[in-house]
Amino acid sequence: MLASTRRREIMHRLVTDGYVEAKALADALGVDASTIRRDLDALERAGQAQRTHGGARPTPGATAKLPYSMKEGERLEDKAAIGEAAAARVSDGETVILDSGSTTYEIARALRHHTGLTVITNDLRIAKYIAETPGVRLLVTGGELLGSVFTLVGEHAIAFLSDYTVDWAFLGADAVDAEAGVTNMNTLEVPLKRAMITAAGKSLVVADSSKFGRRALAKVAGLDEITGIITDSGLDADTSRQFGRKIIRAEASNH
């Protein structure tokens, strides 16, 4: 299990249960206690957890999502390939919603050569990048900030999106399952993701292959509610078949 996957699971348990015991985590995740201690130390440094004797509790306002600082460097080639595949579907002059996340950030980077675009986002890192990209009109949703992940959520953000009709929405996902559909660990983000789908003519989920075959706490959408899912070439054939024609594979470049 990747450290980022393990820490994502720890955050999920922290937020769900309100406390985690280091020994129980080590047993459940099949690693030694020193590994769990390093994980908890890293989450504490990121401001997501408070260490206690023998375990940890979540900091006030912590979410089950890993902070950008912990996930921005993982699976970079896969995310870049997904970003390029997503951007290739967008034509000059179209309007695009970019959900928050490190994979949708790669879409923003891949869109930099397009012209006449309008980009709507609830991600402050994406907003900063687009603001520095010439020739792109930027709209930011507003709302309340989930600080460690640079994400805006809440009723103001949802109301903002209800005023727009766009060509594309690209959504991140914590988990993708053939039966459960697209699910998310943080319930605060779900209504906004659904508003993005409603606003868009076509909605594509972008998720690397590690997200498949898993279920998170809150349902975002069934497979029938989205246009497709862009993932990397690492998704195995058996899993891919479960999703039929919804799967779009992105091939990583060799340079």
Disulfide bonds with the S-S distance in Angstrom:
none
